[in-house]
C-alpha cells in the first residue's frame, strides 16, 4: 500500500513469508490432487505428453471392450459347433442302426429320426448368435476385430452357414426322402404243365414252383405293419389275393392273366418269402435308408460333415486365441500408458509431505524473524518515551 514505509528488514521477512505461503499452497494442492502437474501452467511438456498417453489409453480401452465382445461371439459359435458335432454323431448312430436291420419299417423310423436331428442342427446354428452376430449363420455375420487405435491392425473372421444343413458350403447334409406307396407284381404260372400256362383264380398256388407247402409269404410296409401268409396245399390264387388285401388298410391286390398286382397308396412295402425260389419284390419308393448303398452314402456325407466341423472348430479356436492374446496385450499396453502418464504428472506424496513440513517450519521461522525486525523499529518509541 502506497504511503506506508516499512524497513528493509521487515520487507525482506515479509517477502520470505509470502514466498513460503505460495510454496505451501502449491504443495498442499499437489497433496490434495495427488498430481504434481495439474495443468499446462505447471509443466507444459509433461502435461501435454501425459495427456497424449492418457488419450491413447482411453482409445485402447474402448477397443478392449469390443475385443471382449468378439471373444464372447467366438465362444458362442464354438459352443454351437460343439453341440452340432454331438448331433452329427447321433445322426451317424442312426444310420449305423439302419444298416444293421433289414426291416423297412425300422429303417423308415430311423430315417425320420435322422431328419429330426438335421432340423435340430439347423436350430442350434440359428441360436448360436451373440449380440446380433452369429458366426454360424453365414452372410452378414462376418466379424471384424480391431486391435489398435488407427485400425491398421485387425482380424477378419468369416462366418459360415450351418442354418441350412443341405448347403454345399456348409455341412452338405440333405434330409432323407419319405417313402411313397406304389405297385409290385409277381407271376403265378403252372410250371409243371406244357407251356407254363397262367394260373386261374381257383387254381392252387403250389402249382407255381416258387411256392411250396409250408412256405411263408411275408408282406411288410414302412408303417410297421406285417402280414404272414402260410402256403398250404389247398391255398388258391383267389385266397392268396384276399389274404394280401388284408395285409394293411391301404393295400389292395388284383389278379389277372397270371399276374398278381399289389398296390399301396401311402406306404412302401416289401414282399418276401422263406423260399429261395421266390424273388423278393418291393413296391413304391423306400426312403433315404431304403437300401444299404443309400445308408453307406449317408454315412460318407456324415463323415465329411464331421471333418468340416472339426476344421471349422479349429479355425474359430485359432481366432479365439488371437483375440484373447490381443486382449491381454491391450490391457498391458493400457497399464503401461497410464503408468507412463502417471510418472509425468503424479506427485510423490511422501516427498510433498516432507516439503510441507519443512515449509511450515520455515514459515514459523520467518514469522519469528519478522517479529524481531518489527521490534527493532519499535525501539524509536522507547527513545521518545
C-alpha positions in Angstrom: 0.0 0.0 0.0 1.5 3.4 -1.0 2.3 5.9 1.7 3.4 3.2 4.2 7.1 2.9 4.8 8.5 -0.3 6.2 12.1 -1.1 7.0 14.2 -3.1 4.7 14.5 -5.9 7.3 10.7 -6.1 7.7 10.1 -6.0 4.0 12.7 -8.8 3.5 11.0 -11.0 6.1 7.5 -10.2 4.6 8.6 -11.3 1.2 10.0 -14.5 2.6 6.7 -15.2 4.4 4.7 -14.6 1.2 7.1 -16.8 -0.8 6.7 -19.6 1.8 2.9 -19.3 1.7 2.9 -19.6 -2.1 5.1 -22.7 -1.9 2.9 -24.2 0.8 -0.2 -23.6 -1.3 1.5 -25.4 -4.2 2.5 -28.3 -2.1 -1.0 -28.6 -0.5 -2.5 -28.6 -4.0 -0.2 -31.5 -5.0 -1.2 -33.4 -1.9 -4.9 -32.9 -2.4 -5.0 -33.8 -6.1 -2.2 -36.4 -6.0 -0.6 -34.7 -9.0 2.4 -32.6 -9.4 1.2 -31.4 -12.8 -2.4 -30.3 -12.8 -2.4 -28.0 -15.8 -0.2 -26.8 -18.6 0.9 -24.0 -16.4 2.6 -26.4 -14.1 4.7 -28.1 -16.8 3.6 -27.8 -20.4 5.8 -30.6 -21.7 4.8 -33.1 -19.1 1.1 -32.1 -19.1 0.6 -32.5 -22.9 2.8 -35.6 -23.1 0.8 -37.3 -20.4 -2.5 -36.1 -22.0 -1.4 -37.9 -25.2 -0.7 -41.1 -23.4 -4.0 -40.9 -21.5 -5.9 -40.3 -24.7 -4.3 -43.4 -26.3 -5.1 -45.4 -23.2 -8.7 -44.3 -23.5 -8.9 -45.2 -27.2 -7.5 -48.7 -26.4 -9.9 -49.1 -23.5 -12.8 -48.7 -26.0 -11.3 -51.3 -28.3 -10.7 -53.5 -25.3 -14.5 -53.6 -24.8 -15.0 -54.6 -28.4 -12.4 -57.3 -28.2 -14.1 -58.8 -25.1 -17.4 -58.9 -27.0 -15.7 -60.5 -30.0 -14.4 -63.2 -27.7 -17.9 -63.9 -26.4 -19.2 -64.1 -30.0 -16.5 -66.7 -30.9 -17.3 -68.6 -27.7 -20.9 -68.7 -28.7 -20.1 -70.1 -32.1 -17.7 -72.6 -30.6 -20.4 -73.9 -28.3 -22.8 -74.1 -31.2 -20.2 -76.2 -33.2 -19.7 -78.5 -30.2 -23.5 -79.1 -29.9 -23.8 -79.6 -33.7 -21.0 -82.1 -33.6 -22.8 -84.2 -31.0 -26.0 -84.2 -33.2 -23.9 -85.3 -36.2 -22.6 -88.1 -34.1 -26.2 -89.1 -33.2 -27.2 -88.9 -36.8 -24.3 -91.2 -37.7 -25.5 -93.7 -35.0 -29.0 -93.7 -36.6 -27.5 -94.5 -40.0 -25.5 -97.4 -38.5 -28.6 -98.7 -36.7 -30.4 -98.6 -40.0 -27.6 -100.5 -41.7 -27.9 -103.3 -39.1 -31.5 -104.1 -39.8 -33.4 -105.3 -42.9 -36.8 -104.2 -41.6 -38.1 -101.4 -43.8 -40.3 -100.1 -41.0 -37.4 -99.8 -38.7 -35.3 -98.1 -41.4 -38.2 -95.7 -42.0 -38.3 -94.8 -38.3 -34.5 -94.3 -38.3 -34.8 -92.1 -41.4 -37.4 -90.0 -39.6 -35.3 -89.6 -36.5 -32.3 -88.7 -38.7 -34.3 -85.9 -40.4 -35.3 -84.5 -37.0 -31.6 -84.4 -36.0 -30.8 -82.3 -39.0 -33.6 -79.9 -38.1 -32.1 -79.6 -34.6 -28.7 -78.9 -36.1 -30.2 -76.0 -38.1 -32.0 -74.7 -35.0 -28.8 -74.8 -32.9 -26.9 -72.9 -35.6 -29.6 -70.2 -35.7 -29.4 -69.9 -31.9 -25.6 -69.5 -31.6 -25.6 -65.8 -32.0 -24.3 -63.2 -29.5 -25.4 -59.6 -29.6 -26.7 -59.7 -33.2 -23.7 -61.6 -34.6 -23.9 -65.3 -35.4 -20.8 -66.8 -36.9 -22.8 -69.9 -37.8 -25.5 -68.1 -39.8 -23.5 -67.1 -42.9 -23.9 -63.9 -44.9 -24.0 -60.6 -43.0 -22.4 -62.1 -39.9 -18.7 -61.7 -40.6 -16.8 -60.3 -37.6 -14.0 -57.7 -37.7 -12.0 -57.2 -34.6 -9.8 -54.0 -34.4 -6.7 -54.1 -32.2 -5.2 -50.7 -32.4 -6.4 -47.1 -32.3 -5.8 -46.3 -36.0 -7.4 -49.5 -37.2 -4.3 -50.7 -39.1 -4.2 -53.9 -37.0 -7.3 -56.1 -37.1 -8.7 -59.6 -37.7 -11.4 -60.6 -40.1 -13.5 -63.6 -39.0 -15.6 -65.2 -41.7 -19.0 -66.6 -40.8 -20.1 -70.0 -42.1 -23.7 -71.1 -42.7 -24.9 -74.2 -40.8 -28.6 -72.9 -40.6 -29.2 -74.9 -43.8 -27.7 -78.4 -43.5 -28.1 -79.0 -47.2 -25.9 -76.1 -48.2 -22.9 -77.3 -50.2 -20.7 -74.7 -48.5 -21.8 -75.9 -45.1 -22.4 -79.4 -43.8 -23.8 -80.7 -47.1 -26.4 -83.0 -45.4 -29.7 -83.3 -47.0 -33.0 -84.6 -45.4 -33.8 -88.1 -46.3 -36.8 -88.5 -48.6 -40.0 -90.1 -47.3 -41.3 -93.4 -48.6 -44.1 -93.4 -51.1 -46.6 -96.0 -52.0 -46.5 -97.9 -55.2 -47.0 -101.2 -57.0 -45.3 -104.6 -57.2 -46.2 -107.7 -59.3 -45.3 -111.4 -59.5 -46.4 -114.1 -61.8 -48.3 -117.3 -61.0 -47.9 -120.0 -63.6 -48.4 -123.7 -63.8 -44.7 -124.5 -64.1 -45.4 -128.3 -64.4 -47.7 -128.0 -67.4 -46.6 -127.7 -71.0 -46.1 -124.1 -71.9 -46.4 -123.0 -68.3 -49.9 -121.5 -68.7 -51.1 -118.8 -66.3 -53.0 -119.9 -63.2 -56.6 -119.1 -62.7 -58.2 -117.8 -59.5 -59.3 -121.2 -58.4 -56.0 -122.9 -59.1 -53.7 -123.9 -56.3 -50.8 -121.6 -55.6 -48.4 -124.5 -55.2 -48.6 -125.2 -59.0 -46.1 -122.4 -59.3 -42.6 -123.8 -58.5 -41.8 -120.7 -56.4 -44.3 -121.8 -53.8 -44.2 -125.0 -51.8 -46.4 -126.3 -48.9 -45.1 -124.8 -45.7 -43.6 -121.7 -47.2 -44.4 -118.3 -45.6 -45.0 -115.3 -47.7 -44.4 -112.1 -45.7 -45.7 -108.6 -46.6 -44.2 -105.7 -44.6 -44.6 -101.9 -45.1 -42.9 -98.8 -43.8 -45.7 -98.3 -41.3 -44.5 -101.4 -39.4 -47.5 -103.5 -40.5 -46.6 -107.1 -41.3 -48.7 -109.9 -42.8 -47.6 -113.5 -42.9 -49.4 -115.8 -45.3 -48.7 -119.6 -45.0 -48.7 -121.5 -48.2 -50.9 -124.6 -47.7 -51.6 -127.4 -50.1 -55.2 -126.1 -50.7 -54.4 -122.4 -50.8 -55.9 -121.0 -54.1 -54.9 -117.9 -56.0 -58.1 -116.1 -55.0 -57.5 -116.9 -51.4 -53.9 -115.6 -51.7 -55.3 -112.4 -53.3 -57.7 -111.9 -50.4 -55.0 -112.5 -47.9 -52.8 -109.9 -49.5 -55.7 -107.4 -49.5 -56.0 -107.8 -45.7 -52.3 -107.1 -45.1 -52.9 -103.4 -44.3 -55.6 -100.7 -44.7 -54.1 -99.1 -47.8 -53.0 -102.3 -49.6 -55.0 -103.7 -52.5 -54.4 -106.7 -54.7 -55.7 -107.9 -58.0 -55.1 -111.0 -60.1 -55.4 -111.1 -63.9 -53.8 -113.2 -66.7 -51.4 -114.9 -64.3 -50.1 -111.7 -62.7 -50.7 -110.7 -59.0 -50.6 -106.9 -58.7 -50.2 -105.4 -55.3 -50.7 -101.7 -54.7 -50.2 -99.5 -51.6 -51.4 -95.9 -51.7 -49.3 -94.5 -48.9 -46.6 -96.8 -47.6 -43.8 -98.5 -49.5 -43.8 -102.3 -48.9 -41.8 -105.4 -49.5 -42.9 -109.0 -50.3 -40.5 -111.8 -49.3 -40.6 -115.5 -48.8 -38.5 -118.0 -46.9 -38.4 -119.9 -50.2 -35.2 -119.3 -52.2 -37.3 -119.8 -55.4 -39.2 -116.6 -54.7 -37.5 -113.3 -55.7 -38.3 -110.5 -53.2 -40.4 -107.7 -54.5 -40.6 -104.1 -53.4 -43.5 -101.7 -54.0 -43.3 -97.9 -54.1 -40.2 -95.9 -53.2 -38.4 -96.5 -50.0 -37.0 -93.6 -48.0 -33.4 -92.5 -47.7 -32.4 -95.6 -45.7 -34.2 -97.9 -48.2 -31.0 -99.7 -49.3 -27.6 -100.4 -47.9 -26.0 -98.3 -50.6 -28.2 -95.3 -49.6 -27.1 -95.7 -45.9 -23.4 -96.0 -46.9 -23.7 -92.8 -48.9 -25.3 -91.0 -45.9 -22.5 -92.3 -43.6 -20.0 -90.9 -46.1 -21.7 -87.5 -46.0 -21.8 -87.5 -42.2 -18.0 -88.3 -42.1 -17.4 -85.3 -44.4 -19.6 -83.2 -42.1 -17.6 -84.2 -39.1 -14.4 -83.3 -40.8 -15.9 -79.9 -41.8 -17.0 -79.2 -38.2 -13.6 -80.1 -36.8 -11.8 -77.9 -39.3 -14.1 -75.0 -38.5 -13.8 -75.5 -34.8 -10.0 -75.4 -35.2 -10.3 -72.2 -37.2 -12.5 -70.5 -34.6 -10.2 -71.8 -31.9 -7.2 -70.1 -33.6 -9.2 -66.9 -34.0 -10.2 -67.0 -30.3 -6.6 -67.5 -29.3 -5.5 -64.5 -31.3 -8.3 -62.2 -29.9 -7.6 -63.3 -26.3 -3.9 -62.7 -26.8 -4.5 -59.3 -28.2 -7.0 -58.5 -25.4 -4.3 -59.4 -22.8 -1.7 -57.3 -24.7 -4.1 -54.4 -24.9 -4.7 -54.5 -21.2 -1.0 -54.5 -20.5 -0.5 -51.6 -23.0 -3.2 -49.5 -21.3 -1.5 -50.1 -17.9 1.9 -49.1 -19.5 0.4 -45.9 -20.9 -1.3 -44.9 -17.7 1.8 -45.7 -15.7 3.9 -43.5 -18.1 1.4 -40.7 -17.8 1.5 -41.0 -14.0 5.2 -40.8 -13.9 4.9 -37.4 -15.7 2.1 -36.0 -13.6 1.7 -37.8 -10.3 3.2 -36.4 -7.1 5.3 -38.2 -4.7 3.1 -37.8 -1.6 5.9 -38.7 0.8 8.2 -36.1 -0.6 5.5 -33.5 -0.8 4.6 -34.2 2.8 8.2 -33.7 3.9 8.2 -30.5 1.8 5.1 -29.2 3.6 6.6 -30.0 7.0 9.8 -28.1 6.0 7.8 -25.1 4.7 5.7 -25.0 7.9 9.0 -24.8 9.9 10.3 -22.2 7.5 7.1 -20.2 7.9 7.4 -20.3 11.7 11.0 -19.1 11.5 10.1 -16.3 9.0 7.3 -15.2 11.3 9.7 -15.1 14.2 12.2 -13.1 12.2 9.5 -10.7 11.1 8.6 -10.1 14.7 12.2 -9.4 15.7 12.6 -7.0 12.8 9.5 -5.1 13.9 10.8 -4.9 17.4 13.9 -3.1 16.1 11.7 -0.4 14.6 9.8 0.0 17.8 13.0 1.0 19.7 12.4 4.5 18.5 9.3 4.7 20.6 11.3 3.9 23.7 13.7 6.8 23.0 10.7 9.2 22.7 9.3 7.9 25.9 
